[in-house]
């Protein structure tokens, strides 16, 4: 914003100031011209016109710099944010007083350069009063533009700052949500691993590798918001292997992901949360085996399973679907779709396309 303000001041100095000065000269020329000026322009010719224009531009430039100086000085001792009304009165009063003084100095030089001391008080009043009124109006206009630009830049800065804070907050929330892998899952797997070490060391070693694959994926993607579907599916294969060691043939997971969907994106660990929820909240035994189906439907990733809820669920972190809903809300305008019937529970995740 400081660079923008500096650029604007350069523009006003090199372009705005001459335009305001020339504008002041044109209006003053038509308002204060009388017989005295006819003689003056006849005697001095083109030099008189040129000097009048230069005087007007010089006044405009000095007035502009005074405006900048007053504005910067008051911002240190009387900022707009604290007492805006008092700031406006103070700045406008100082601006008007200095405008009249500078204008008086310019007209005095004007009189002595062209040796117009013989002009009567009436002649000088005709020159000074209308020109002073015009100068005051132009000065107020310049001050208004300067204040307007200042407030616009502050509004723009506040908007950018708010957006940065919002983005930082989103990043923080997404990171927290991403790292929420249920710790109870780890305890269950340690129990399974402990049993396998005694029963079948080879299977225990394989189980340990799959467990490390899952947590390697979690650690390597802890800073990521989204991942390609194919990467999530690779982790799901290792994750399902761990679950099947616990539930055996009573749990099966069928994957029919289309090839064209492999490079689309989903929030990291979103699919893992769905599989975890299906296992956590449904009965899984010989009489009620659980089959989880994962497939794509156009731009949706679908996970469905028979609805066979437990009467008493195991320890839950209360994350699951809310976790996924929150992350989609933070990442895009898309939302997940949940369908539940007495027979089927189905969740549809939008697949995100970054191109």
VEXBAMAR-599081 format. One record per residue (C-alpha): x, y, z; residue number from 1. Coordinates in nm, 2 decimals. Each point is the difference from the previous one (the first is absolute). Example, Ala and Ser with C-alpha at 12.3 -4.5 7.8 and 13.67 -1.06 7.14 Angstrom:
      px      py      pz  resi
    1.23   -0.45    0.78     1
    0.14    0.34   -0.07     2
***
This chain:
      px      py      pz  resi
    0.00    0.00    0.00     1
    0.29    0.24    0.07     2
    0.13   -0.06   -0.35     3
   -0.35    0.07   -0.15     4
   -0.02    0.32    0.21     5
    0.34    0.11   -0.11     6
   -0.08   -0.07   -0.37     7
   -0.33    0.20    0.03     8
    0.19    0.29    0.15     9
    0.25    0.00   -0.29    10
   -0.30    0.00   -0.24    11
   -0.16    0.29    0.18    12
    0.33    0.20    0.01    13
    0.08   -0.04   -0.37    14
   -0.35   -0.01   -0.15    15
   -0.26    0.10    0.25    16
    0.17    0.32    0.12    17
    0.04    0.15   -0.35    18
   -0.36   -0.09   -0.08    19
   -0.13    0.16    0.31    20
    0.22    0.31   -0.06    21
   -0.12    0.04   -0.35    22
   -0.36   -0.05    0.11    23
    0.04    0.27    0.26    24
    0.15    0.24   -0.26    25
   -0.28   -0.05   -0.25    26
   -0.27    0.07    0.25    27
    0.18    0.29    0.16    28
    0.06    0.15   -0.35    29
   -0.37    0.02   -0.08    30
   -0.11    0.10    0.35    31
    0.24    0.29    0.08    32
    0.07    0.15   -0.35    33
   -0.10    0.36   -0.04    34
    0.14    0.32   -0.16    35
    0.31    0.00    0.22    36
    0.09   -0.35   -0.13    37
   -0.05    0.11   -0.36    38
    0.27    0.26    0.04    39
    0.22   -0.24    0.19    40
   -0.01   -0.27   -0.27    41
    0.04    0.27   -0.27    42
    0.32    0.12    0.16    43
    0.17   -0.33    0.08    44
   -0.15   -0.22   -0.28    45
    0.06   -0.38    0.01    46
    0.24    0.03    0.30    47
   -0.29    0.10    0.22    48
   -0.21   -0.30   -0.11    49
    0.30   -0.23    0.06    50
    0.08    0.14    0.34    51
   -0.36   -0.02    0.11    52
   -0.01   -0.37   -0.09    53
    0.33   -0.07    0.17    54
   -0.11    0.19    0.32    55
   -0.32   -0.22    0.00    56
    0.19   -0.32   -0.05    57
    0.26    0.10    0.26    58
   -0.28    0.08    0.25    59
   -0.16   -0.34   -0.08    60
    0.33   -0.19    0.06    61
    0.07    0.18    0.32    62
   -0.35   -0.05    0.12    63
    0.02   -0.37   -0.08    64
    0.32   -0.04    0.19    65
   -0.15    0.18    0.30    66
   -0.29   -0.24   -0.02    67
    0.24   -0.30    0.01    68
    0.20    0.15    0.29    69
   -0.30    0.09    0.21    70
   -0.16   -0.34   -0.06    71
    0.32   -0.19    0.09    72
    0.06    0.21    0.31    73
   -0.35   -0.02    0.13    74
   -0.01   -0.38   -0.06    75
    0.28   -0.03    0.27    76
   -0.17    0.22    0.27    77
   -0.37   -0.02   -0.10    78
   -0.08   -0.32   -0.20    79
   -0.32   -0.03   -0.18    80
   -0.08   -0.32    0.19    81
   -0.01    0.18    0.34    82
   -0.19    0.33   -0.05    83
   -0.11    0.03   -0.37    84
   -0.22    0.31    0.05    85
    0.28    0.20    0.18    86
    0.25   -0.12   -0.26    87
   -0.22    0.13   -0.28    88
   -0.05    0.34    0.16    89
    0.37    0.03    0.09    90
    0.13   -0.11   -0.35    91
   -0.25    0.21   -0.19    92
    0.06    0.31    0.21    93
    0.38   -0.02   -0.03    94
   -0.03   -0.07   -0.37    95
   -0.23    0.30   -0.07    96
    0.22    0.24    0.21    97
    0.32   -0.11   -0.18    98
   -0.17    0.01   -0.34    99
   -0.10    0.36    0.05   100
    0.35    0.10    0.12   101
    0.17   -0.17   -0.29   102
   -0.24    0.15   -0.24   103
    0.07    0.35    0.15   104
    0.37   -0.06   -0.04   105
   -0.04   -0.10   -0.37   106
   -0.22    0.30   -0.08   107
    0.25    0.23    0.18   108
    0.28   -0.13   -0.22   109
   -0.23    0.04   -0.30   110
   -0.05    0.37    0.08   111
    0.37    0.07    0.05   112
    0.12   -0.19   -0.30   113
   -0.22    0.20   -0.23   114
    0.02    0.32    0.20   115
   -0.37    0.03    0.06   116
    0.04    0.21    0.33   117
   -0.21    0.27   -0.17   118
   -0.30   -0.22    0.02   119
   -0.27    0.12    0.24   120
   -0.13   -0.19    0.30   121
   -0.31   -0.06   -0.21   122
    0.20   -0.16   -0.28   123
    0.19   -0.22    0.25   124
   -0.32   -0.11    0.17   125
   -0.15   -0.10   -0.34   126
    0.31   -0.22   -0.06   127
    0.04   -0.14    0.35   128
   -0.35   -0.08    0.12   129
   -0.14   -0.21   -0.29   130
    0.34   -0.17   -0.04   131
    0.01   -0.08    0.37   132
   -0.35   -0.15   -0.01   133
    0.09   -0.21   -0.30   134
    0.33   -0.10    0.16   135
   -0.17   -0.11    0.32   136
   -0.25   -0.21   -0.19   137
    0.28   -0.16   -0.20   138
    0.19   -0.06    0.32   139
   -0.30   -0.17    0.16   140
   -0.04   -0.21   -0.31   141
    0.37   -0.11    0.01   142
   -0.03   -0.07    0.38   143
   -0.32   -0.20   -0.07   144
    0.18   -0.21   -0.27   145
    0.29   -0.06    0.23   146
   -0.22   -0.11    0.29   147
   -0.22   -0.21   -0.23   148
    0.31   -0.18   -0.13   149
    0.13   -0.05    0.35   150
   -0.32   -0.16    0.12   151
   -0.03   -0.21   -0.31   152
    0.36   -0.13    0.05   153
   -0.08   -0.07    0.37   154
   -0.31   -0.19   -0.10   155
    0.19   -0.20   -0.26   156
    0.28   -0.07    0.26   157
   -0.26   -0.12    0.26   158
   -0.17   -0.22   -0.27   159
    0.34   -0.16   -0.09   160
    0.09   -0.04    0.37   161
   -0.34   -0.16    0.07   162
    0.05   -0.23   -0.30   163
    0.35   -0.09    0.12   164
   -0.13   -0.07    0.35   165
   -0.29   -0.21   -0.14   166
    0.25   -0.20   -0.21   167
    0.23   -0.05    0.29   168
   -0.30   -0.11    0.21   169
   -0.11   -0.24   -0.27   170
    0.36   -0.14   -0.03   171
    0.00   -0.06    0.37   172
   -0.34   -0.16    0.01   173
    0.08   -0.23   -0.29   174
    0.33   -0.10    0.16   175
   -0.17   -0.09    0.33   176
   -0.27   -0.19   -0.18   177
    0.25   -0.19   -0.22   178
    0.20   -0.12    0.29   179
   -0.30   -0.15    0.19   180
    0.06   -0.37   -0.05   181
   -0.18   -0.18    0.28   182
    0.26   -0.10    0.26   183
   -0.22   -0.30    0.10   184
    0.08   -0.15   -0.34   185
    0.37   -0.01    0.10   186
   -0.08   -0.19    0.33   187
   -0.22   -0.26   -0.19   188
    0.28   -0.06   -0.24   189
    0.26   -0.04    0.27   190
   -0.22   -0.27    0.16   191
   -0.03   -0.18   -0.33   192
    0.37    0.03   -0.06   193
    0.08   -0.14    0.34   194
   -0.22   -0.30   -0.07   195
    0.15   -0.06   -0.34   196
    0.36    0.01    0.14   197
   -0.07   -0.31    0.20   198
   -0.22   -0.18   -0.25   199
    0.16    0.08   -0.33   200
    0.32    0.21   -0.01   201
    0.00    0.02   -0.38   202
   -0.35    0.15   -0.01   203
    0.09    0.22    0.29   204
    0.29    0.14   -0.20   205
   -0.23    0.06   -0.30   206
   -0.26    0.16    0.23   207
    0.27    0.23    0.14   208
    0.10    0.11   -0.35   209
   -0.36    0.09   -0.09   210
   -0.04    0.19    0.33   211
    0.32    0.20   -0.08   212
   -0.14    0.07   -0.35   213
   -0.32    0.15    0.14   214
    0.19    0.22    0.25   215
    0.26    0.09   -0.26   216
   -0.28    0.13   -0.22   217
   -0.15    0.19    0.29   218
    0.33    0.16    0.09   219
    0.11    0.08   -0.36   220
   -0.34    0.17   -0.07   221
   -0.05    0.18    0.33   222
    0.06    0.34   -0.17   223
   -0.22   -0.08   -0.30   224
   -0.36    0.10   -0.04   225
   -0.09   -0.23   -0.29   226
    0.16   -0.30   -0.17   227
   -0.05   -0.19   -0.33   228
   -0.26   -0.27    0.04   229
    0.25   -0.27   -0.11   230
    0.23    0.09    0.29   231
   -0.28   -0.03    0.25   232
   -0.10   -0.33   -0.15   233
    0.35   -0.14    0.04   234
   -0.02    0.09    0.37   235
   -0.35   -0.15    0.02   236
    0.14   -0.34   -0.12   237
    0.25    0.00    0.29   238
   -0.27    0.12    0.24   239
   -0.25   -0.27   -0.11   240
    0.28   -0.27    0.04   241
    0.02    0.11    0.37   242
   -0.37   -0.02    0.05   243
   -0.03   -0.35   -0.16   244
    0.26   -0.13    0.24   245
   -0.24    0.10    0.27   246
   -0.33   -0.11   -0.16   247
    0.11   -0.26   -0.24   248
   -0.25   -0.11   -0.27   249
   -0.28    0.18    0.19   250
    0.12    0.32   -0.17   251
    0.04    0.06   -0.37   252
    0.08    0.32   -0.20   253
   -0.07    0.02   -0.37   254
    0.16    0.27   -0.21   255
   -0.12    0.09   -0.35   256
    0.16    0.34   -0.05   257
    0.00    0.12   -0.37   258
    0.33    0.07   -0.16   259
   -0.09    0.36   -0.10   260
   -0.08    0.08    0.37   261
    0.34   -0.10    0.13   262
    0.16    0.34   -0.05   263
   -0.29    0.20    0.16   264
    0.04    0.12    0.36   265
   -0.17   -0.05    0.33   266
    0.08    0.13    0.35   267
    0.28   -0.20    0.15   268
   -0.12   -0.29    0.22   269
   -0.36    0.07   -0.09   270
   -0.05   -0.35   -0.14   271
    0.18   -0.16    0.29   272
   -0.24    0.18    0.24   273
   -0.29   -0.15   -0.19   274
    0.14   -0.36    0.01   275
    0.08    0.05    0.37   276
   -0.36    0.12    0.07   277
   -0.15   -0.30   -0.18   278
    0.20   -0.24    0.21   279
   -0.05    0.19    0.32   280
   -0.38    0.04   -0.02   281
   -0.12   -0.32   -0.16   282
   -0.03   -0.36    0.13   283
    0.27   -0.23   -0.15   284
   -0.03   -0.37    0.08   285
   -0.06   -0.33   -0.17   286
   -0.38    0.06    0.00   287
    0.04    0.36   -0.12   288
    0.31    0.03   -0.22   289
    0.07    0.35   -0.12   290
    0.07    0.08   -0.37   291
    0.13    0.35   -0.08   292
   -0.02    0.11   -0.36   293
    0.21    0.29   -0.13   294
   -0.07    0.12   -0.36   295
   -0.02    0.31   -0.21   296
   -0.32    0.15   -0.15   297
    0.10    0.28   -0.24   298
    0.17    0.27    0.22   299
   -0.09   -0.17    0.32   300
    0.18   -0.26    0.22   301
   -0.26   -0.22    0.16   302
    0.04   -0.23    0.31   303
   -0.30   -0.21    0.10   304
   -0.06   -0.29    0.24   305
   -0.29   -0.19    0.14   306
   -0.17    0.19    0.29   307
    0.04   -0.23    0.30   308
    0.07    0.24    0.29   309
    0.15   -0.11    0.33   310
   -0.22    0.04    0.31   311
    0.31    0.13    0.19   312
    0.28    0.15   -0.21   313
    0.36   -0.02    0.10   314
    0.21    0.30    0.10   315
   -0.06    0.29   -0.24   316
    0.17    0.33   -0.04   317
   -0.32    0.14   -0.15   318
    0.18    0.11   -0.31   319
   -0.08   -0.21   -0.31   320
   -0.26    0.16   -0.23   321
    0.02    0.34    0.17   322
    0.37    0.00   -0.05   323
   -0.05   -0.06   -0.38   324
   -0.28    0.25   -0.02   325
    0.21    0.27    0.17   326
    0.30   -0.06   -0.23   327
   -0.21    0.02   -0.32   328
   -0.16    0.32    0.13   329
    0.35    0.15    0.05   330
    0.14   -0.12   -0.33   331
   -0.29    0.05   -0.25   332
   -0.36    0.09   -0.03   333
   -0.09   -0.37   -0.06   334
   -0.16   -0.21    0.27   335
   -0.01   -0.37    0.07   336
   -0.33   -0.19   -0.05   337
   -0.12   -0.25    0.26   338
   -0.28   -0.25   -0.06   339
   -0.13   -0.24    0.26   340
   -0.28   -0.26   -0.03   341
   -0.09   -0.30    0.21   342
    0.22   -0.21   -0.23   343
    0.29    0.22   -0.13   344
    0.22    0.28    0.13   345
    0.16    0.20   -0.28   346
    0.24    0.30    0.00   347
    0.09    0.18   -0.32   348
    0.32    0.22   -0.01   349
    0.04    0.26   -0.27   350
    0.32   -0.06   -0.20   351
    0.20    0.32   -0.04   352
    0.16    0.10   -0.32   353
    0.29    0.25    0.03   354
    0.03    0.07   -0.38   355
***
